[in-house]
Amino acid sequence: MELKQRYIEVETFEFDHSFIDKLSSIFQTVDSIIVTKKIDTLYKKKLLSDSNYTFGGLISRKNKKDRFFSIDIITFENDEIGLIDVNEIELNQYLELITHGQYFENIKLDTKNFNQQEIKA
């Protein structure tokens, strides 16, 4: 008789409570969910190990002013990603990250040609 699998192992990002606290202090719940969905696009992407990166993102909601944010991450040997910091940023800072290819929408749209050197912080 074969046993049914009762649990699914999910690999996640490493973070501490200060990251979550800061995320929830900067953004309302709906916006925090949008940010975390964008962070999920980093999962299983080929990033250089033992490196620091900063990615920018856009929160655009109907009838709301656009908001821009940055996420600082660190990568480890075993392809794990640590979430270090989150900040709300100005449009100019977001445009600078776009110029360097360091934005979440770039990852989502161009997963095959993801250039590691472009996003190195």
Secondary structure, 3 states (H helix, E strand, C coil): CCCCCCCCCCCCCECCHHHHHHHHHHCCHHHHHHHHHHHHCCCCCCCCCCCEEEEEEEECCCCCCCEEEEEEEEECCCCCEEEEEEEEECHHHHHHHHHCCCEHHHHHHCCCCCCHHHHCC
